Amino acid sequence: MNVMDTEHELLHIVMDKSLSLLEERKNNDVCCPHCFEVAKENCLRCDICTQVYHQQCSGLTSEVFDSLVDIIRHTGWVCLDCRTKTCSMLNAFRVALTQIQEELADMRTTMAW
């Protein structure tokens, strides 16, 4: 098998997978964004992005998942991607707040003279 045949075969595999994902979505099945498989059992929905993750794709061990399922129903759950994005935004807000506080302190000093 030469390189062109291998690339052609890989392209078919990717296209077949993409078509099957589109077909699943047409059937209103929800797919896990981590593994792209249908998410029906042992899943969590992120309260921010609303994506549904399998337990094994969520980064939680089965023991932790089982312990947290009841708690998560009442408190919610946020996926790692959203936690990372939220932390980045929070840090940016903290920097901006510090800059504003410094500017305000400078203005107070200037006005006091």
C-alpha positions in Angstrom: 0.0 0.0 0.0 1.5 3.4 -1.0 1.1 6.8 0.7 -1.7 7.9 -1.6 -3.7 4.7 -0.8 -3.2 5.3 3.0 -4.3 8.9 2.7 -7.3 7.9 0.7 -8.2 5.3 3.3 -7.8 7.7 6.2 -9.9 10.3 4.4 -12.7 7.7 4.0 -12.5 6.8 7.7 -12.7 10.5 8.7 -15.6 11.1 6.3 -17.5 8.1 7.5 -17.1 9.2 11.1 -18.2 12.7 10.2 -21.3 11.4 8.4 -22.2 9.1 11.3 -21.8 12.1 13.7 -24.1 14.2 11.5 -26.6 11.3 11.4 -26.6 11.0 15.2 -27.2 14.7 15.6 -30.1 14.5 13.1 -31.6 11.9 15.4 -31.3 14.4 18.3 -28.6 12.2 20.0 -26.2 14.2 22.1 -22.5 13.5 21.4 -19.7 13.8 23.9 -17.3 16.5 22.7 -14.3 14.6 24.0 -14.8 11.2 22.2 -17.7 12.1 19.8 -19.7 9.1 20.8 -23.4 9.3 21.8 -23.8 10.3 25.4 -26.7 8.5 27.0 -25.6 6.9 30.3 -23.2 8.0 33.1 -23.0 11.5 31.7 -22.7 15.0 33.0 -23.9 18.2 31.4 -21.8 21.3 31.8 -23.8 24.2 33.3 -21.9 26.7 31.2 -21.5 25.3 27.7 -24.2 22.6 28.0 -22.0 19.9 26.5 -22.6 16.4 27.7 -19.6 14.4 28.8 -19.3 10.7 29.6 -18.0 9.9 33.1 -14.7 8.7 31.7 -14.3 11.7 29.4 -15.1 14.2 32.3 -11.8 13.5 34.1 -13.6 12.0 37.1 -12.9 8.6 38.3 -15.9 6.2 38.6 -15.7 6.4 42.4 -15.8 10.2 42.4 -18.5 10.3 39.7 -20.7 7.9 41.7 -20.2 10.0 44.9 -20.9 13.3 43.2 -23.9 12.4 41.0 -26.5 13.3 43.6 -24.6 16.5 44.7 -24.1 17.6 41.0 -27.8 17.4 40.4 -28.3 20.1 43.1 -25.2 22.2 42.6 -24.3 21.7 38.9 -21.1 20.9 37.2 -18.6 22.7 35.0 -16.4 21.0 32.4 -12.6 21.5 32.4 -12.7 23.7 29.3 -15.2 26.1 30.8 -13.3 26.1 34.2 -10.1 27.0 32.4 -11.8 29.7 30.3 -13.5 31.1 33.4 -10.3 31.1 35.4 -8.5 33.0 32.6 -11.3 35.6 32.5 -11.3 35.9 36.2 -7.6 36.6 36.2 -8.0 39.2 33.5 -10.7 40.9 35.6 -8.4 40.9 38.6 -5.6 42.5 36.6 -8.0 45.2 35.3 -9.4 45.8 38.8 -5.9 46.3 40.2 -5.1 48.8 37.4 -8.3 50.7 38.1 -7.5 50.8 41.8 -4.0 52.1 41.1 -5.3 54.8 38.8 -8.0 55.8 41.3 -5.3 56.1 44.0 -3.2 58.3 41.7 -6.2 60.5 41.0 -6.9 60.9 44.8 -3.3 61.8 45.4 -3.3 64.4 42.6 -6.6 65.9 43.8 -5.3 66.1 47.4 -2.5 68.5 46.3 
